[in-house]
């Protein structure tokens, strides 16, 4: 009443079985919603991962494998090309692909420089060890060979070998009579004959 004193008692009868059913129904609904949301999230995550990570990495792996296989059969580094996969994902995988592409190009340039330097060195060594008039090996090459043979003899590793020395008679007379040009022709022709006869041996002037 207005004084706050109760004047009635209300008894409520609750069906616990129905309450349990309602709780179970609500729980199952919430669980189903969670499962559906989780499945959607996992699907979206897998699609995103495939497009942005695993797929590009697989393409990059295939490109790297083709590059390795190609390197076994090319005869020159300038024929070796890294086929960079076409990626437009703007993440670390694309950055890695670009880095590998630049690295292979730098490596190819470096190998070409090394090969060029080796050819230049070989050419310079050839010039240093070759007689300019006749094209046979010169005294520098002869001295190097003698040192090599002496070292092998000292170590007991030298097989049998022979040395043949030849001289041109009347070379001074030909130079004095006909000129040094004819003397040079004689020397070149003589070296040509010696090289033809001793085709398997080094010839030194």
ChimeraX commands (.cxc) that place a marker at each C-alpha (Angstrom):
marker #1 position 0.00,0.00,0.00 radius 0.5
marker #1 position 0.96,3.61,0.24 radius 0.5
marker #1 position 2.80,2.89,3.42 radius 0.5
marker #1 position 4.90,0.22,1.75 radius 0.5
marker #1 position 3.39,-2.71,3.52 radius 0.5
marker #1 position 2.73,-5.82,1.37 radius 0.5
marker #1 position -0.84,-6.92,1.14 radius 0.5
marker #1 position -0.53,-9.76,-1.36 radius 0.5
marker #1 position 1.84,-12.60,-2.26 radius 0.5
marker #1 position 2.31,-13.64,-5.88 radius 0.5
marker #1 position 3.44,-17.20,-6.54 radius 0.5
marker #1 position 5.01,-17.88,-9.96 radius 0.5
marker #1 position 5.26,-21.41,-11.24 radius 0.5
marker #1 position 8.27,-21.87,-13.55 radius 0.5
marker #1 position 8.59,-24.91,-15.87 radius 0.5
marker #1 position 12.27,-25.87,-15.48 radius 0.5
marker #1 position 12.11,-28.26,-18.42 radius 0.5
marker #1 position 11.00,-25.51,-20.77 radius 0.5
marker #1 position 13.63,-23.22,-19.31 radius 0.5
marker #1 position 16.34,-25.80,-20.00 radius 0.5
marker #1 position 15.07,-26.16,-23.54 radius 0.5
marker #1 position 15.14,-22.42,-24.08 radius 0.5
marker #1 position 18.67,-22.18,-22.69 radius 0.5
marker #1 position 19.79,-25.09,-24.89 radius 0.5
marker #1 position 18.12,-23.53,-27.93 radius 0.5
marker #1 position 19.78,-20.18,-27.34 radius 0.5
marker #1 position 23.13,-21.85,-26.69 radius 0.5
marker #1 position 22.93,-23.86,-29.90 radius 0.5
marker #1 position 21.96,-20.75,-31.86 radius 0.5
marker #1 position 24.93,-18.83,-30.47 radius 0.5
marker #1 position 27.26,-21.79,-31.13 radius 0.5
marker #1 position 25.99,-22.13,-34.69 radius 0.5
marker #1 position 26.50,-18.41,-35.28 radius 0.5
marker #1 position 30.06,-18.69,-33.91 radius 0.5
marker #1 position 30.79,-21.68,-36.16 radius 0.5
marker #1 position 29.42,-19.92,-39.25 radius 0.5
marker #1 position 31.34,-16.71,-38.49 radius 0.5
marker #1 position 34.50,-18.76,-37.80 radius 0.5
marker #1 position 34.10,-20.71,-41.06 radius 0.5
marker #1 position 33.59,-17.50,-43.03 radius 0.5
marker #1 position 36.63,-15.94,-41.34 radius 0.5
marker #1 position 38.79,-19.01,-42.05 radius 0.5
marker #1 position 37.64,-19.10,-45.70 radius 0.5
marker #1 position 38.36,-15.39,-46.18 radius 0.5
marker #1 position 41.73,-15.80,-44.45 radius 0.5
marker #1 position 42.66,-18.78,-46.64 radius 0.5
marker #1 position 41.63,-16.96,-49.82 radius 0.5
marker #1 position 43.60,-13.87,-48.78 radius 0.5
marker #1 position 46.63,-15.99,-47.80 radius 0.5
marker #1 position 46.50,-17.88,-51.09 radius 0.5
marker #1 position 46.31,-14.68,-53.11 radius 0.5
marker #1 position 48.87,-12.69,-51.18 radius 0.5
marker #1 position 51.31,-15.21,-49.68 radius 0.5
marker #1 position 51.23,-18.90,-50.62 radius 0.5
marker #1 position 50.25,-18.37,-54.27 radius 0.5
marker #1 position 52.93,-15.73,-54.98 radius 0.5
marker #1 position 55.54,-17.78,-53.08 radius 0.5
marker #1 position 54.67,-20.81,-55.22 radius 0.5
marker #1 position 55.07,-18.72,-58.40 radius 0.5
marker #1 position 58.36,-17.37,-57.11 radius 0.5
marker #1 position 59.53,-20.90,-56.29 radius 0.5
marker #1 position 58.68,-22.08,-59.82 radius 0.5
marker #1 position 60.57,-19.14,-61.34 radius 0.5
marker #1 position 63.60,-19.88,-59.17 radius 0.5
marker #1 position 63.48,-23.58,-60.12 radius 0.5
marker #1 position 63.30,-22.71,-63.84 radius 0.5
marker #1 position 66.26,-20.35,-63.35 radius 0.5
marker #1 position 68.29,-23.13,-61.69 radius 0.5
marker #1 position 67.42,-25.62,-64.44 radius 0.5
marker #1 position 68.22,-23.05,-67.12 radius 0.5
marker #1 position 71.63,-22.36,-65.58 radius 0.5
marker #1 position 72.65,-25.99,-66.20 radius 0.5
marker #1 position 72.39,-25.71,-69.97 radius 0.5
marker #1 position 73.24,-22.15,-71.02 radius 0.5
marker #1 position 76.69,-21.59,-72.49 radius 0.5
marker #1 position 77.02,-17.98,-71.39 radius 0.5
marker #1 position 75.68,-15.92,-68.45 radius 0.5
marker #1 position 74.15,-13.34,-70.81 radius 0.5
marker #1 position 71.68,-16.03,-71.93 radius 0.5
marker #1 position 70.59,-16.61,-68.34 radius 0.5
marker #1 position 67.37,-14.74,-67.45 radius 0.5
marker #1 position 65.27,-14.89,-64.30 radius 0.5
marker #1 position 61.60,-14.91,-65.31 radius 0.5
marker #1 position 60.18,-12.86,-62.46 radius 0.5
marker #1 position 56.53,-13.76,-61.74 radius 0.5
marker #1 position 53.96,-11.05,-62.39 radius 0.5
marker #1 position 52.82,-9.98,-58.93 radius 0.5
marker #1 position 50.69,-7.01,-57.91 radius 0.5
marker #1 position 50.18,-7.61,-54.20 radius 0.5
marker #1 position 52.24,-4.79,-52.68 radius 0.5
marker #1 position 53.68,-6.83,-49.84 radius 0.5
marker #1 position 56.92,-8.48,-48.72 radius 0.5
marker #1 position 56.60,-11.35,-51.23 radius 0.5
marker #1 position 56.52,-8.93,-54.16 radius 0.5
marker #1 position 59.46,-7.07,-52.62 radius 0.5
marker #1 position 61.33,-10.38,-52.30 radius 0.5
marker #1 position 60.57,-11.21,-55.94 radius 0.5
marker #1 position 61.92,-7.81,-57.06 radius 0.5
marker #1 position 65.03,-8.27,-54.90 radius 0.5
marker #1 position 65.71,-11.73,-56.37 radius 0.5
marker #1 position 65.27,-10.30,-59.88 radius 0.5
marker #1 position 67.78,-7.52,-59.19 radius 0.5
marker #1 position 70.15,-9.98,-57.52 radius 0.5
marker #1 position 70.15,-12.33,-60.52 radius 0.5
marker #1 position 70.79,-9.40,-62.88 radius 0.5
marker #1 position 73.67,-8.19,-60.71 radius 0.5
marker #1 position 75.03,-11.73,-60.52 radius 0.5
marker #1 position 74.87,-12.06,-64.31 radius 0.5
marker #1 position 76.68,-8.73,-64.76 radius 0.5
marker #1 position 79.32,-9.81,-62.25 radius 0.5
marker #1 position 79.87,-13.14,-64.02 radius 0.5
marker #1 position 80.20,-11.36,-67.37 radius 0.5
marker #1 position 82.80,-9.03,-65.83 radius 0.5
marker #1 position 84.72,-12.00,-64.40 radius 0.5
marker #1 position 84.66,-13.82,-67.74 radius 0.5
marker #1 position 85.76,-10.65,-69.53 radius 0.5
marker #1 position 88.58,-10.17,-67.02 radius 0.5
marker #1 position 89.65,-13.81,-67.42 radius 0.5
marker #1 position 89.69,-13.45,-71.21 radius 0.5
marker #1 position 91.67,-10.23,-70.93 radius 0.5
marker #1 position 94.12,-11.87,-68.52 radius 0.5
marker #1 position 94.48,-14.90,-70.80 radius 0.5
marker #1 position 95.03,-12.62,-73.79 radius 0.5
marker #1 position 97.64,-10.58,-71.91 radius 0.5
marker #1 position 99.39,-13.79,-70.81 radius 0.5
marker #1 position 99.30,-15.01,-74.40 radius 0.5
marker #1 position 100.84,-11.76,-75.61 radius 0.5
marker #1 position 103.46,-11.86,-72.85 radius 0.5
marker #1 position 104.44,-15.44,-73.75 radius 0.5
marker #1 position 104.26,-15.16,-77.55 radius 0.5
marker #1 position 106.92,-14.07,-80.01 radius 0.5
marker #1 position 105.41,-11.22,-82.00 radius 0.5
marker #1 position 107.18,-12.11,-85.27 radius 0.5
marker #1 position 106.53,-15.85,-85.50 radius 0.5
marker #1 position 103.59,-16.50,-83.18 radius 0.5
marker #1 position 105.44,-19.28,-81.32 radius 0.5
marker #1 position 106.21,-19.10,-77.59 radius 0.5
marker #1 position 108.98,-16.71,-76.54 radius 0.5
marker #1 position 111.88,-16.92,-74.07 radius 0.5
marker #1 position 109.68,-15.87,-71.12 radius 0.5
marker #1 position 107.38,-18.84,-71.77 radius 0.5
marker #1 position 110.47,-21.07,-72.21 radius 0.5
marker #1 position 111.93,-19.98,-68.86 radius 0.5
marker #1 position 108.59,-20.65,-67.11 radius 0.5
marker #1 position 108.42,-24.12,-68.66 radius 0.5
marker #1 position 112.00,-24.89,-67.65 radius 0.5
marker #1 position 111.22,-23.88,-64.06 radius 0.5
marker #1 position 108.12,-26.10,-64.08 radius 0.5
marker #1 position 110.03,-29.09,-65.46 radius 0.5
marker #1 position 112.88,-28.63,-62.96 radius 0.5
marker #1 position 110.35,-28.60,-60.09 radius 0.5
marker #1 position 108.74,-31.81,-61.35 radius 0.5
marker #1 position 112.18,-33.45,-61.73 radius 0.5
marker #1 position 113.09,-32.44,-58.17 radius 0.5
marker #1 position 109.82,-33.99,-56.88 radius 0.5
marker #1 position 110.19,-37.12,-59.00 radius 0.5
marker #1 position 106.99,-36.42,-60.95 radius 0.5
marker #1 position 108.43,-35.75,-64.43 radius 0.5
marker #1 position 107.86,-38.19,-67.26 radius 0.5
marker #1 position 110.41,-38.74,-70.01 radius 0.5
marker #1 position 110.85,-35.79,-72.32 radius 0.5
marker #1 position 113.18,-34.49,-74.97 radius 0.5
marker #1 position 114.52,-31.11,-76.04 radius 0.5
marker #1 position 115.45,-30.28,-79.64 radius 0.5
marker #1 position 117.40,-27.12,-80.42 radius 0.5
marker #1 position 117.57,-25.77,-83.98 radius 0.5
marker #1 position 119.49,-22.94,-85.56 radius 0.5
marker #1 position 119.22,-21.12,-88.88 radius 0.5
marker #1 position 122.45,-20.98,-90.83 radius 0.5
marker #1 position 123.40,-17.95,-92.92 radius 0.5
marker #1 position 120.67,-15.77,-91.38 radius 0.5
marker #1 position 123.08,-12.86,-90.98 radius 0.5
marker #1 position 124.15,-13.19,-94.63 radius 0.5
marker #1 position 120.53,-13.10,-95.80 radius 0.5
marker #1 position 119.85,-10.02,-93.64 radius 0.5
marker #1 position 122.94,-8.29,-94.98 radius 0.5
marker #1 position 122.32,-9.26,-98.60 radius 0.5
marker #1 position 118.54,-8.98,-98.98 radius 0.5
marker #1 position 117.49,-7.01,-95.91 radius 0.5
marker #1 position 115.92,-7.86,-92.59 radius 0.5
marker #1 position 112.47,-8.26,-94.12 radius 0.5
marker #1 position 113.66,-11.35,-96.01 radius 0.5
marker #1 position 115.38,-12.58,-92.87 radius 0.5
marker #1 position 112.08,-12.25,-91.01 radius 0.5
marker #1 position 110.32,-14.21,-93.76 radius 0.5
marker #1 position 112.90,-16.97,-93.40 radius 0.5
marker #1 position 112.45,-17.07,-89.61 radius 0.5
marker #1 position 108.65,-17.24,-89.88 radius 0.5
marker #1 position 108.72,-19.95,-92.54 radius 0.5
marker #1 position 111.26,-21.93,-90.53 radius 0.5
marker #1 position 109.06,-21.72,-87.40 radius 0.5
marker #1 position 106.08,-22.81,-89.50 radius 0.5
marker #1 position 107.92,-25.93,-90.67 radius 0.5
marker #1 position 109.03,-26.76,-87.11 radius 0.5
marker #1 position 105.47,-26.35,-85.79 radius 0.5
marker #1 position 104.10,-28.60,-88.56 radius 0.5
marker #1 position 106.66,-31.33,-87.84 radius 0.5
marker #1 position 106.40,-31.14,-84.02 radius 0.5
marker #1 position 102.67,-30.46,-83.95 radius 0.5
marker #1 position 102.21,-32.00,-80.47 radius 0.5
marker #1 position 105.09,-30.14,-78.84 radius 0.5
marker #1 position 105.55,-26.54,-77.70 radius 0.5
marker #1 position 107.89,-24.47,-79.86 radius 0.5
marker #1 position 109.92,-21.60,-78.41 radius 0.5
marker #1 position 112.03,-18.95,-80.10 radius 0.5
marker link #1:1,2 radius 0.2
marker link #1:2,3 radius 0.2
marker link #1:3,4 radius 0.2
marker link #1:4,5 radius 0.2
marker link #1:5,6 radius 0.2
marker link #1:6,7 radius 0.2
marker link #1:7,8 radius 0.2
marker link #1:8,9 radius 0.2
marker link #1:9,10 radius 0.2
marker link #1:10,11 radius 0.2
marker link #1:11,12 radius 0.2
marker link #1:12,13 radius 0.2
marker link #1:13,14 radius 0.2
marker link #1:14,15 radius 0.2
marker link #1:15,16 radius 0.2
marker link #1:16,17 radius 0.2
marker link #1:17,18 radius 0.2
marker link #1:18,19 radius 0.2
marker link #1:19,20 radius 0.2
marker link #1:20,21 radius 0.2
marker link #1:21,22 radius 0.2
marker link #1:22,23 radius 0.2
marker link #1:23,24 radius 0.2
marker link #1:24,25 radius 0.2
marker link #1:25,26 radius 0.2
marker link #1:26,27 radius 0.2
marker link #1:27,28 radius 0.2
marker link #1:28,29 radius 0.2
marker link #1:29,30 radius 0.2
marker link #1:30,31 radius 0.2
marker link #1:31,32 radius 0.2
marker link #1:32,33 radius 0.2
marker link #1:33,34 radius 0.2
marker link #1:34,35 radius 0.2
marker link #1:35,36 radius 0.2
marker link #1:36,37 radius 0.2
marker link #1:37,38 radius 0.2
marker link #1:38,39 radius 0.2
marker link #1:39,40 radius 0.2
marker link #1:40,41 radius 0.2
marker link #1:41,42 radius 0.2
marker link #1:42,43 radius 0.2
marker link #1:43,44 radius 0.2
marker link #1:44,45 radius 0.2
marker link #1:45,46 radius 0.2
marker link #1:46,47 radius 0.2
marker link #1:47,48 radius 0.2
marker link #1:48,49 radius 0.2
marker link #1:49,50 radius 0.2
marker link #1:50,51 radius 0.2
marker link #1:51,52 radius 0.2
marker link #1:52,53 radius 0.2
marker link #1:53,54 radius 0.2
marker link #1:54,55 radius 0.2
marker link #1:55,56 radius 0.2
marker link #1:56,57 radius 0.2
marker link #1:57,58 radius 0.2
marker link #1:58,59 radius 0.2
marker link #1:59,60 radius 0.2
marker link #1:60,61 radius 0.2
marker link #1:61,62 radius 0.2
marker link #1:62,63 radius 0.2
marker link #1:63,64 radius 0.2
marker link #1:64,65 radius 0.2
marker link #1:65,66 radius 0.2
marker link #1:66,67 radius 0.2
marker link #1:67,68 radius 0.2
marker link #1:68,69 radius 0.2
marker link #1:69,70 radius 0.2
marker link #1:70,71 radius 0.2
marker link #1:71,72 radius 0.2
marker link #1:72,73 radius 0.2
marker link #1:73,74 radius 0.2
marker link #1:74,75 radius 0.2
marker link #1:75,76 radius 0.2
marker link #1:76,77 radius 0.2
marker link #1:77,78 radius 0.2
marker link #1:78,79 radius 0.2
marker link #1:79,80 radius 0.2
marker link #1:80,81 radius 0.2
marker link #1:81,82 radius 0.2
marker link #1:82,83 radius 0.2
marker link #1:83,84 radius 0.2
marker link #1:84,85 radius 0.2
marker link #1:85,86 radius 0.2
marker link #1:86,87 radius 0.2
marker link #1:87,88 radius 0.2
marker link #1:88,89 radius 0.2
marker link #1:89,90 radius 0.2
marker link #1:90,91 radius 0.2
marker link #1:91,92 radius 0.2
marker link #1:92,93 radius 0.2
marker link #1:93,94 radius 0.2
marker link #1:94,95 radius 0.2
marker link #1:95,96 radius 0.2
marker link #1:96,97 radius 0.2
marker link #1:97,98 radius 0.2
marker link #1:98,99 radius 0.2
marker link #1:99,100 radius 0.2
marker link #1:100,101 radius 0.2
marker link #1:101,102 radius 0.2
marker link #1:102,103 radius 0.2
marker link #1:103,104 radius 0.2
marker link #1:104,105 radius 0.2
marker link #1:105,106 radius 0.2
marker link #1:106,107 radius 0.2
marker link #1:107,108 radius 0.2
marker link #1:108,109 radius 0.2
marker link #1:109,110 radius 0.2
marker link #1:110,111 radius 0.2
marker link #1:111,112 radius 0.2
marker link #1:112,113 radius 0.2
marker link #1:113,114 radius 0.2
marker link #1:114,115 radius 0.2
marker link #1:115,116 radius 0.2
marker link #1:116,117 radius 0.2
marker link #1:117,118 radius 0.2
marker link #1:118,119 radius 0.2
marker link #1:119,120 radius 0.2
marker link #1:120,121 radius 0.2
marker link #1:121,122 radius 0.2
marker link #1:122,123 radius 0.2
marker link #1:123,124 radius 0.2
marker link #1:124,125 radius 0.2
marker link #1:125,126 radius 0.2
marker link #1:126,127 radius 0.2
marker link #1:127,128 radius 0.2
marker link #1:128,129 radius 0.2
marker link #1:129,130 radius 0.2
marker link #1:130,131 radius 0.2
marker link #1:131,132 radius 0.2
marker link #1:132,133 radius 0.2
marker link #1:133,134 radius 0.2
marker link #1:134,135 radius 0.2
marker link #1:135,136 radius 0.2
marker link #1:136,137 radius 0.2
marker link #1:137,138 radius 0.2
marker link #1:138,139 radius 0.2
marker link #1:139,140 radius 0.2
marker link #1:140,141 radius 0.2
marker link #1:141,142 radius 0.2
marker link #1:142,143 radius 0.2
marker link #1:143,144 radius 0.2
marker link #1:144,145 radius 0.2
marker link #1:145,146 radius 0.2
marker link #1:146,147 radius 0.2
marker link #1:147,148 radius 0.2
marker link #1:148,149 radius 0.2
marker link #1:149,150 radius 0.2
marker link #1:150,151 radius 0.2
marker link #1:151,152 radius 0.2
marker link #1:152,153 radius 0.2
marker link #1:153,154 radius 0.2
marker link #1:154,155 radius 0.2
marker link #1:155,156 radius 0.2
marker link #1:156,157 radius 0.2
marker link #1:157,158 radius 0.2
marker link #1:158,159 radius 0.2
marker link #1:159,160 radius 0.2
marker link #1:160,161 radius 0.2
marker link #1:161,162 radius 0.2
marker link #1:162,163 radius 0.2
marker link #1:163,164 radius 0.2
marker link #1:164,165 radius 0.2
marker link #1:165,166 radius 0.2
marker link #1:166,167 radius 0.2
marker link #1:167,168 radius 0.2
marker link #1:168,169 radius 0.2
marker link #1:169,170 radius 0.2
marker link #1:170,171 radius 0.2
marker link #1:171,172 radius 0.2
marker link #1:172,173 radius 0.2
marker link #1:173,174 radius 0.2
marker link #1:174,175 radius 0.2
marker link #1:175,176 radius 0.2
marker link #1:176,177 radius 0.2
marker link #1:177,178 radius 0.2
marker link #1:178,179 radius 0.2
marker link #1:179,180 radius 0.2
marker link #1:180,181 radius 0.2
marker link #1:181,182 radius 0.2
marker link #1:182,183 radius 0.2
marker link #1:183,184 radius 0.2
marker link #1:184,185 radius 0.2
marker link #1:185,186 radius 0.2
marker link #1:186,187 radius 0.2
marker link #1:187,188 radius 0.2
marker link #1:188,189 radius 0.2
marker link #1:189,190 radius 0.2
marker link #1:190,191 radius 0.2
marker link #1:191,192 radius 0.2
marker link #1:192,193 radius 0.2
marker link #1:193,194 radius 0.2
marker link #1:194,195 radius 0.2
marker link #1:195,196 radius 0.2
marker link #1:196,197 radius 0.2
marker link #1:197,198 radius 0.2
marker link #1:198,199 radius 0.2
marker link #1:199,200 radius 0.2
marker link #1:200,201 radius 0.2
marker link #1:201,202 radius 0.2
marker link #1:202,203 radius 0.2
marker link #1:203,204 radius 0.2
marker link #1:204,205 radius 0.2
view
